[in-house]
């Protein structure tokens, strides 16, 4: 901004003002504003404003924060004393706007907030184009496909993704980075590092194969679920023994009840496949069950999607984890309502379990074929999965 406006630029971090000696921070604030006004028009930029502008009185520790509060008070006084005709503009950045002191955000101070959110599909593609300028790409590589498979990633993640893809191409001795390199980079960034050294016994491998096949088959059977992009049996990261990767068709900001129910079914697909094939269950579904329970609780207690409980929410907005305020918020509903919430969550999960069991029982042969293919190849691509489902649809089911 200062470069475009061709004016002097003063940049400091919020932590630069905070010292152990009383009065030093406030003195630095005064000096900074004096310099800016002497060279006006100019721009002041304070990075990590939360180090300096944290809300006063939220810490349970009494005393020990006088110096920081004096510095903040001096900053507030300087902002109040600004003459709009002097041509000094002040900008600040923070990743934690919710812990800033309300006095900093009132009109006349930092009253205009510009949110730099996670990029959408088009934004991710443009960011990727910036980072691949110095990377030789294979002809025909479509970066929009890469952008479509990386929802939720920010600029730094995408820069790392391009770097990982280039490193993979170099290790493979390729002249250019192709889609296979980006596939491997996405797996590495999103799921974790491949752990081929981890030896899994054949019985566990079979359980994992049926578990992942269950996820994939339910996802392909549900109208509102994201389509499967890849299924893998290769262990990655700390805990993943296998994974099913789904590709969102577009960026989404709202979810309907039908879509949430389909996602619930996909999460339970792995556990139900284990029950159906082995008549037993394993610990591998722990993360799936955690996410399914959280989703069901949100549907009942936050989104008002339960007919039994009506159009009401029962959970207050969650506080940020790093706020030093007591989180013992009083529950605003009765024990009877709490019992009904638990019963509704249980019913949602039980109904989803029944739906998934019905789906996988009807398509048991396809489930077995997919699991065997997964054990044989370790990685099943979307093309392989589509071919398997097409051949299963073409051949009539055998008589039981």
Protein Blocks (a to p, Z undefined) as FASTA:
>chain_A
ZZmnopacddddfklmpcfbehklmmmmmmmmmmmmmmpccddddehkllmmgcehkafb
gghilmmmmmmmmmmmmmmmpcfklopacddddfblmlpcfklmgghiambccddddddf
klmmmmmmmmmmmpccdehiafklmmmmmghiafklmmmmmmmmmmmmmmnopabdcfkl
mmmmmmmmmnopcdfklccdfklmmmmmmmmmmmmmmmmmpmkbccdfbdcfbdghjlln
bdcddddfbdcfbdcfklmmmmmmmmmmmmmmmmmmnopacfklmmmmmmmmmmmmmmmm
mnopafklopadfbdcdddfklccdfkbccfbdfklmmmmmmmmmmmmmmmmmmmmmmmm
mmmmmmmmmmmmmmmnopacfklmmmmmmmmmmpccddZZ
